[in-house]
Amino acid sequence: GNERVGPTALVELATYMLGRMHQDPWLRRMLEERTIVLMPAANAIGYFGNTREEAELDPNRDFAYDTLKNSCMRTVAARAINEVWRQHIFTLAVTFHGGDNLLAFPWGDTYHCPGFPAQCNPKAVIGGYGAGHPVPIWMAPDHSAMAALAMHASEFSGPQPENKKLYRHGPLNDPRIIYPVGGGMEDWMYGASWGPRGVACTPQDH
């Protein structure tokens, strides 16, 4: 919708990859050996109207995780993304948002945020994933891999022009990063099929 950075970034990425693939052996190999799916403007209605909503519904809160079963998959945007996910098993996904400069990953739902709707409590812990050490409750089972990818992406991107700092990175629920939401796309992509807050949607709209 009105978060314009995503469509622009993906169109530029596609232009770069197609324009450079015959000069860059690594890029050509990546394009020839992997399936790369780009969805520049899932919320096409919002993009056209330069608004966050699609017909007064917020696609950013319309996914089947940590929400009510009749309050998800009501928008064309969410349903279109859902169809793409039904057709592919992705090993890596990135979603662009506007309004802040950060690299974040699950968990980002209210269930993994003791203290919600206030700030998540960093002292709330669960048992470690196989290590036996307590970890903050917002750390997902694949935290180490996601954290490493975010860290390397931040370092690769380099300092931001306006403040000379690297992009901050970490779990969505970490108060130093951003905040939790219900119905968010990121946790749905990651854990809807197995996580504790996945729901089977029964939307009444459309």
Secondary structure, DSSP 8 states (H G I E B T S, - for coil): ---THHHHHHHHHHHHHHHHTTT-HHHHHHHHHS-----TTS-HHHHHHT-S-BTTB-GGG-SSBSS-TTSSS-SHHHHHHHHHHHH---S------SSS-EEEES--SSTT-TTTTS---TT-EE--SSS---EETT--TTHHHHHHHHHHHHHHH---TTT----EEEETTSTTT----SS-HHHHHHHTTTSTTB--------
